[in-house]
Amino acid sequence: MIFPNGESSEDAAAQTDPVVAANPGLADDPLLAEIWRRVQSVEDPCHVLAGYPLTITDLGIVNRVELDGGYVEIGITYTELGCSFAPRILQRLEQELSAVPGVTSMDVVYEPFPPWTPDRMSPRAQELYRRRALQARAAVASISPESIRRRASASPEA
């Protein structure tokens, strides 16, 4: 797709997606493009449970996707050390990539540096977090001070 300013959708994707930017051959390699589509479909289980429908690429935890013959290596930096959902993420990646004809094996490599920060999130994820923060502030602001005092006075003394 070509945008009115002459920029292609691949150019736009490369500017907003660090993995696409780091893999200039992505558009030229149908197998790598399919692998990347599958990686992009993997939801982050923690955020799904919390009601934030975000993928691992929305979160910006995928650093790279490399293809060598049928072998795929994915570099990931989790949002926190000891992520309890890491095994589930690995399982979903394995399920997705094992269904791709031409993929013979894969590894996911934990890359602690550079550490993850919220700046790595996609614009979509950042907007979702911004909206949720505004909703939370509005909910807290709607609680009257009198209501808080009543609840505090009704609490048993410790």
Contact map, one row per residue, 1 for C-alpha under 8 A:
11100001110000000000000000000000000000000000000000000000000000000000000000000000000000000000000000000000000000000000000000000000000000000000000000000000000000
11110111100000000000000000000000000000000000000000000000000000000000000000000000000000000000000000000000000000000000000000000000000000000000000000000000000000
11111111100000000000000000000000000000000000000000000000000000000000000000000000000000000000000000000000000000000000000000000000000000000000000000000000000000
01111110000000000000000000000000000000000000000000000000000000000000000000000000000000000000000000000000000000000000000000000000000000000000000000000000000000
00111110000000000000000000000000000000000000000000000000000000000000000000000000000000000000000000000000000000000000000000000000000000000000000000000000000000
01111111000000000000000000000000000000000000000000000000000000000000000000000000000000000000000000000000000000000000000000000000000000000000000000000000000000
01111111101100000000000000000000000000000000000000000000000000000000000000000000000000000000000000000000000000000000000000000000000000000000000000000000000000
11100111111100000000000000000000000000000000000000000000000000000000000000000000000000000000000000000000000000000000000000000000000000000000000000000000000000
11100011111110000000000000000000000000000000000000000000000000000000000000000000000000000000000000000000000000000000000000000000000000000000000000000000000000
10000001111111000000000000100000000000000000000000000000000000000000000000000000000000000000000000000000000000000000000000000000000000000000000000000000000000
00000011111111100000000000000000000000000000000000000000000000000000000000000000000000000000000000000000000000000000000000000000000000000000000000000000000000
00000011111111110000000000000000000000000000000000000000000000000000000000000000000000000000000000000000000000000000000000000000000000000000000000000000000000
00000000111111111001100000000000000000000000000000000000000000000000000000000000000000000000000000000000000000000000000000000000000000000000000000000000000000
00000000011111111111100000000000000000000000000000000000000000000000000000000000000000000000000000000000000000000000000000000000000000000000000000000000000000
00000000001111111100100000000000000000000000000000000000000000000000000000000000000000000000000000000000000000000000000000000000000000000000000000000000000000
00000000000111111100000000000000000000000000000000000000000000000000000000000000000000000000000000000000000000000000000001000000000000000000000000000000000000
00000000000011111111100000000000000000000000000000000000000000000000000000000000000000000000000000000000000000000000000001000000000000000000000000000000000000
00000000000001111111110000000000000000000000000000000000000000100000000000000000000000000000000000000000000000000000000000000000000000000000000000000000000000
00000000000001001111111000000000000000000000000000000000000001111000000000000000000000000000000000000000000000000000000000000000000000000000000000000000000000
00000000000011001111111101000000000000000000000000000000000000000000000000000000000000000000000000000000000000000000000000000000000000000000000000000000000000
00000000000011101111111100000000000000000000000000000000000000000000000000000000000000000000000000000000000000000000000000000000000000000000000000000000000000
00000000000000000111111100000000000000000000000000000000000000010000000000000000000000000000000000000000000000000000000000000000000000000000000000000000000000
00000000000000000011111111000000000000000000000000000000000000011000000000000000000000000000000000000000000000000000000000000000000000000000000000000000000000
00000000000000000001111111100000000000000000000000000000000000000000000000000000000000000000000000000000000000000000000000000000000000000000000000000000000000
00000000000000000000001111111000000000000000000000000000000000000000000000000000000000000000000000000000000000000000000000000000000000000000000000000000000000
00000000000000000001001111111101100000000000000000000000000000000000000000000000000000000000000000000000000000000000000000000000000000000000000000000000000000
00000000010000000000000111111100100000000000000000000000000000000000000000000000000000000000000000000000000000000000000000000000000000000000000000000000000000
00000000000000000000000011111100000000000000000000000000000000000000000000000000000000000000000000000000000000000000000000000000000000000000000000000000000000
00000000000000000000000011111111100000000000000000000000000000000000000000000000000000000000000000000000000000000000000000000000000000000000000000000000000000
00000000000000000000000001111111110000000000000000000000000000000000000000000000000000000000000000000000000000000000000000000000000000000000000000000000000000
00000000000000000000000000001111111000000000000000000000000000000000000000000000000000000000000000000100000000000000000000000000000000000000000000000000000000
00000000000000000000000001001111111100000000000000000000000000000010000000000000000000000000000000000000000000000000000000000000000000000000000000000000000000
00000000000000000000000001101111111110000000000000000000000000000000000000000000000000000000000000000000000000000000000000000000000000000000000000000000000000
00000000000000000000000000000111111111000000000000000000000000000000000000000000000000000000000000010000000000000000000000000000000000000000000000000000000000
00000000000000000000000000000011111111100000000000000000000000000000000000000000000000000000000010010000000000000000000000000000000000000000000000000000000000
00000000000000000000000000000001111111110000000000000000000000001000000000000000000000000000000000000000000000000000000000000000000000000000000000000000000000
00000000000000000000000000000000111111111000000000000000000000000000000000000000000000000000000000000000000000000000000000000000000000000000000000000000000000
00000000000000000000000000000000011111111100000000000000000000000000000000000000000000000000100110000000000000000000000000000000000000000000000000000000000000
00000000000000000000000000000000001111111100000000000001100000000000000000000000000000000000100110000000000000000000000000000000000000000000000000000000000000
00000000000000000000000000000000000111111100000000000011100000000000000000000000000000000000000000000000000000000000000000000000000000000000000000000000000000
00000000000000000000000000000000000011111110000000000010000000000000000000000000000000000000000000000000000000000000000000000000000000000000000000000000000000
00000000000000000000000000000000000001111111000000000011100000000000000000000000000000001001100100000000000000000000000000000000000000000000000000000000000000
00000000000000000000000000000000000000001111101100001111000000000000000000000000000000001000000000000000000000000000000000000000000000000000000000000000000000
00000000000000000000000000000000000000000111111100001111000000000000000000000000000000001000000000000000000000000000000000000000000000000000000000000000000000
00000000000000000000000000000000000000000011111110000000000000000000000000000000000010011000000000000000000000000000000000000000000000000000000000000000000000
00000000000000000000000000000000000000000001111111000000000000000000000000000000000010000000000000000000000000000000000000000000000000000000000000000000000000
00000000000000000000000000000000000000000011111111111100000000000000000000000000000000000000000000000000000000000000000000000000000000000000000000000000000000
00000000000000000000000000000000000000000011111111111100000000000000000000000000000000000000000000000000000000000000000000000000000000000000000000000000000000
00000000000000000000000000000000000000000000111111110000000000000000000000000000000000000000000000000000000000000000000000000000000000000000000000000000000000
00000000000000000000000000000000000000000000011111110000000000000000000000000000000000000000000000000000000000000000000000000000000000000000000000000000000000
00000000000000000000000000000000000000000000001111111000000000000000000000000000000000000000000000000000000000000000000000000000000000000000000000000000000000
00000000000000000000000000000000000000000000001111111100000000000000000000000000000000000000000000000000000000000000000000000001000000000000000000000000000000
00000000000000000000000000000000000000000011001100111110000000000000000000000000000000000000000000000000000000000000000000000000000000000000000000000000000000
00000000000000000000000000000000000000000011001100011111011000000000000000000000000000000000000000000000000000000000000000001000000000000000000000000000000000
00000000000000000000000000000000000000011111000000001111111000000000000000000000000000000000000000000000000000000000000000000000000000000000000000000000000000
00000000000000000000000000000000000000110111000000000111111111000000000000000000000000000000000000000000000000000000000000000000000000000000000000000000000000
00000000000000000000000000000000000000110100000000000011111111000000000000000000000000000000000000000000000000000000000011000000000000000000000000000000000000
00000000000000000000000000000000000000000000000000000111111100000000000000000000000000000000000000000000000000000000000011011000000000000000000000000000000000
00000000000000000000000000000000000000000000000000000111111110000000000000000000000000000000000000000000000000000000010111001000000000000000000000000000000000
00000000000000000000000000000000000000000000000000000001111111100000000000000000000000000000000000000000000000000001000111000000000000000000000000000000000000
00000000000000000000000000000000000000000000000000000001101111100000000000011110000000000000000000000000000000000001000100000000000000000000000000000000000000
00000000000000000010000000000000000000000000000000000001100111111000000001111000000000000000000000000000000000000000000000000000000000000000000000000000000000
00000000000000000110000000000000000000000000000000000000000111111000000001111000000000000000000000000000000000000000000000000000000000000000000000000000000000
00000000000000000010011000000000000000000000000000000000000001111100000011110000000000000000000000000000000000000000000000000000000000000000000000000000000000
00000000000000000010001000000000000100000000000000000000000001111110000111100000000000000000000000000000000000000000000000000000000000000000000000000000000000
00000000000000000000000000000000000000000000000000000000000000011111000111000000000000000000000000000000000000000000000000000000000000000000000000000000000000
00000000000000000000000000000001000000000000000000000000000000001111111110000000000000000000000000000000000000000000000000000000000000000000000000000000000000
00000000000000000000000000000000000000000000000000000000000000000111111100000000000000000000000000000000000000000000000000000000000000000000000000000000000000
00000000000000000000000000000000000000000000000000000000000000000011111000000000000000000000000000000000000000000000000000000000000000000000000000000000000000
00000000000000000000000000000000000000000000000000000000000000000011111100000000000000000000000000000111100000000000000000000000000000000000000000000000000000
00000000000000000000000000000000000000000000000000000000000000000011111110000000000000000000000000000011110000000000000000000000000000000000000000000000000000
00000000000000000000000000000000000000000000000000000000000000001111011111000000000000000000000000000010111000000000000000000000000000000000000000000000000000
00000000000000000000000000000000000000000000000000000000000000011110001111100000000000000000000000000000011110000000000000000000000000000000000000000000000000
00000000000000000000000000000000000000000000000000000000000001111100000111110000000000000000000000000000011110000000000000000000000000000000000000000000000000
00000000000000000000000000000000000000000000000000000000000001111000000011111000000000000000000000000000000111100000000000000000000000000000000000000000000000
00000000000000000000000000000000000000000000000000000000000011110000000001111100000000000000000000000000000111100000000000000000000000000000000000000000000000
00000000000000000000000000000000000000000000000000000000000011100000000000111110000000000000000000000000000001111111000000000000000000000000000000000000000000
00000000000000000000000000000000000000000000000000000000000010000000000000011111101001000000000000000000000001010001000000000000000000000000000000000000000000
00000000000000000000000000000000000000000000000000000000000010000000000000001111101000000000000000000000000000000001100000000000000000000000000000000000000000
00000000000000000000000000000000000000000000000000000000000000000000000000000111111000000000000000000000000000000001000000000000000000000000000000000000000000
00000000000000000000000000000000000000000000000000000000000000000000000000000111111000000000000000000000000000000000000000000000000000000000000000000000000000
00000000000000000000000000000000000000000000000000000000000000000000000000000001111101000000000000000000000000000000000000000000000000000000000000000000000000
00000000000000000000000000000000000000000000000000000000000000000000000000000111111111000000000000000000000000000000000000000000000000000000000000000000000000
00000000000000000000000000000000000000000000000000000000000000000000000000000000011111100000000000000000000000000000000000000000000000000000000000000000000000
00000000000000000000000000000000000000000000110000000000000000000000000000000000001111111000000000000000000000000000000000000000000000000000000000000000000000
00000000000000000000000000000000000000000000000000000000000000000000000000000100011111111100000000000000000000000000000000000000000000000000000000000000000000
00000000000000000000000000000000000000000000000000000000000000000000000000000000000111111110000000000000000000000000000000000000000000000000000000000000000000
00000000000000000000000000000000000000000000100000000000000000000000000000000000000011111111000000000000000000000000000000000000000000000000000000000000000000
00000000000000000000000000000000000000000111100000000000000000000000000000000000000011111111100000000000000000000000000000000000000000000000000000000000000000
00000000000000000000000000000000000000000000000000000000000000000000000000000000000001111111110000000000000100000000000000000000000000000000000000000000000000
00000000000000000000000000000000000000000000000000000000000000000000000000000000000000111111111000000000000000000000000000000000000000000000000000000000000000
00000000000000000000000000000000000000000100000000000000000000000000000000000000000000011111111100000000000000000000000000000000000000000000000000000000000000
00000000000000000000000000000000000001100100000000000000000000000000000000000000000000001111111110000000000000000000000000000000000000000000000000000000000000
00000000000000000000000000000000000000000000000000000000000000000000000000000000000000000111111111000000010000000000000000000000000000000000000000000000000000
00000000000000000000000000000000000000000000000000000000000000000000000000000000000000000011111111100000000000000000000000000000000000000000000000000000000000
00000000000000000000000000000000000001100100000000000000000000000000000000000000000000000001111111110000000000000000000000000000000000000000000000000000000000
00000000000000000000000000000000001001100000000000000000000000000000000000000000000000000000111111110010010000000000000000000000000000000000000000000000000000
00000000000000000000000000000000000000000000000000000000000000000000000000000000000000000000011111111011100000000000000000000000000000000000000000000000000000
00000000000000000000000000000000000000000000000000000000000000000000000000000000000000000000001111111000000000000000000000000000000000000000000000000000000000
00000000000000000000000000000000011000000000000000000000000000000000000000000000000000000000000111111110000000000000000000000000000000000000000000000000000000
00000000000000000000000000000000000000000000000000000000000000000000000000000000000000000000000001111110000000000000000000000000000000000000000000000000000000
00000000000000000000000000000010000000000000000000000000000000000000010000000000000000000000000000011111000000000000000000000000000000000000000000000000000000
00000000000000000000000000000000000000000000000000000000000000000000011100000000000000000000000011011111110000000000000000000000000000000000000000000000000000
00000000000000000000000000000000000000000000000000000000000000000000011000000000000000000000000001000111110000000000000000000000000000000000000000000000000000
00000000000000000000000000000000000000000000000000000000000000000000011100000000000000000000000001000011111000000000000000000000000000000000000000000000000000
00000000000000000000000000000000000000000000000000000000000000000000001111000000000000000000010010000011111100000000000000000000000000000000000000000000000000
00000000000000000000000000000000000000000000000000000000000000000000000111000000000000000000000000000000111110000000000000000000000000000000000000000000000000
00000000000000000000000000000000000000000000000000000000000000000000000011110000000000000100000000000000011111000000000000000000000000000000000000000000000000
00000000000000000000000000000000000000000000000000000000000000000000000011110000000000000000000000000000001111100000000000000000000000000000000000000000000000
00000000000000000000000000000000000000000000000000000000000000000000000000111100000000000000000000000000000111110000000000000000000000000000000000000000000000
00000000000000000000000000000000000000000000000000000000000000000000000000111000000000000000000000000000000011111100000000000000000000000000000000000000000000
00000000000000000000000000000000000000000000000000000000000000000000000000001100000000000000000000000000000001111111000000000000000000000000000000000000000000
00000000000000000000000000000000000000000000000000000000000000000000000000001000000000000000000000000000000000111111000000000000000000000000000000000000000000
00000000000000000000000000000000000000000000000000000000000000000000000000001000000000000000000000000000000000111111000000000000000000000000000000000000000000
00000000000000000000000000000000000000000000000000000000000000000000000000001000000000000000000000000000000000011111100000000000000000000000000000000000000000
00000000000000000000000000000000000000000000000000000000000110000000000000001111000000000000000000000000000000011111110100000000000000000000000000000000000000
00000000000000000000000000000000000000000000000000000000000000000000000000000010000000000000000000000000000000000011111110000000000000000000000000000000000000
00000000000000000000000000000000000000000000000000000000001000000000000000000000000000000000000000000000000000000001111110000100000000000000000000000000000000
00000000000000000000000000000000000000000000000000000000000000000000000000000000000000000000000000000000000000000000111110000000000000000000000000000000000000
00000000000000000000000000000000000000000000000000000000001110000000000000000000000000000000000000000000000000000001111111000000000000000000000000000000000000
00000000000000000000000000000000000000000000000000000000111100000000000000000000000000000000000000000000000000000000111111111100000000000000000000000000000000
00000000000000011000000000000000000000000000000000000000111100000000000000000000000000000000000000000000000000000000000111111100000000000000000000000000000000
00000000000000000000000000000000000000000000000000000000000000000000000000000000000000000000000000000000000000000000000011111110000000000000000000000000000000
00000000000000000000000000000000000000000000000000000000010000000000000000000000000000000000000000000000000000000000000011111111000000000000000000000000000000
00000000000000000000000000000000000000000000000000000100011000000000000000000000000000000000000000000000000000000000000011111111100000000000000000000000000000
00000000000000000000000000000000000000000000000000000000000000000000000000000000000000000000000000000000000000000000010011111111110000000000000000000000000000
00000000000000000000000000000000000000000000000000000000000000000000000000000000000000000000000000000000000000000000000000111111111000000000000000000000000000
00000000000000000000000000000000000000000000000000010000000000000000000000000000000000000000000000000000000000000000000000011111111100000000000000000000000000
00000000000000000000000000000000000000000000000000000000000000000000000000000000000000000000000000000000000000000000000000001111111110000000000000000000000000
00000000000000000000000000000000000000000000000000000000000000000000000000000000000000000000000000000000000000000000000000000111111111000000000000000000000000
00000000000000000000000000000000000000000000000000000000000000000000000000000000000000000000000000000000000000000000000000000011111111100000000000000000000000
00000000000000000000000000000000000000000000000000000000000000000000000000000000000000000000000000000000000000000000000000000001111111110000000000000000000000
00000000000000000000000000000000000000000000000000000000000000000000000000000000000000000000000000000000000000000000000000000000111111111000000000000000000000
00000000000000000000000000000000000000000000000000000000000000000000000000000000000000000000000000000000000000000000000000000000011111111100000000000000000000
00000000000000000000000000000000000000000000000000000000000000000000000000000000000000000000000000000000000000000000000000000000001111111110000000000000000000
00000000000000000000000000000000000000000000000000000000000000000000000000000000000000000000000000000000000000000000000000000000000111111111000000000000000000
00000000000000000000000000000000000000000000000000000000000000000000000000000000000000000000000000000000000000000000000000000000000011111111100000000000000000
00000000000000000000000000000000000000000000000000000000000000000000000000000000000000000000000000000000000000000000000000000000000001111111110000000000000000
00000000000000000000000000000000000000000000000000000000000000000000000000000000000000000000000000000000000000000000000000000000000000111111111000000000000000
00000000000000000000000000000000000000000000000000000000000000000000000000000000000000000000000000000000000000000000000000000000000000011111111000000000000000
00000000000000000000000000000000000000000000000000000000000000000000000000000000000000000000000000000000000000000000000000000000000000001111111100000000000000
00000000000000000000000000000000000000000000000000000000000000000000000000000000000000000000000000000000000000000000000000000000000000000111111100000000000000
00000000000000000000000000000000000000000000000000000000000000000000000000000000000000000000000000000000000000000000000000000000000000000011111110110000000000
00000000000000000000000000000000000000000000000000000000000000000000000000000000000000000000000000000000000000000000000000000000000000000000111111110000000000
00000000000000000000000000000000000000000000000000000000000000000000000000000000000000000000000000000000000000000000000000000000000000000000001111111000000000
00000000000000000000000000000000000000000000000000000000000000000000000000000000000000000000000000000000000000000000000000000000000000000000000111111100000000
00000000000000000000000000000000000000000000000000000000000000000000000000000000000000000000000000000000000000000000000000000000000000000000001111111110000000
00000000000000000000000000000000000000000000000000000000000000000000000000000000000000000000000000000000000000000000000000000000000000000000001111111111000000
00000000000000000000000000000000000000000000000000000000000000000000000000000000000000000000000000000000000000000000000000000000000000000000000011111111100000
00000000000000000000000000000000000000000000000000000000000000000000000000000000000000000000000000000000000000000000000000000000000000000000000001111111110000
00000000000000000000000000000000000000000000000000000000000000000000000000000000000000000000000000000000000000000000000000000000000000000000000000111111111000
00000000000000000000000000000000000000000000000000000000000000000000000000000000000000000000000000000000000000000000000000000000000000000000000000011111111000
00000000000000000000000000000000000000000000000000000000000000000000000000000000000000000000000000000000000000000000000000000000000000000000000000001111111100
00000000000000000000000000000000000000000000000000000000000000000000000000000000000000000000000000000000000000000000000000000000000000000000000000000111111100
00000000000000000000000000000000000000000000000000000000000000000000000000000000000000000000000000000000000000000000000000000000000000000000000000000011111110
00000000000000000000000000000000000000000000000000000000000000000000000000000000000000000000000000000000000000000000000000000000000000000000000000000000111111
00000000000000000000000000000000000000000000000000000000000000000000000000000000000000000000000000000000000000000000000000000000000000000000000000000000001111
00000000000000000000000000000000000000000000000000000000000000000000000000000000000000000000000000000000000000000000000000000000000000000000000000000000000111
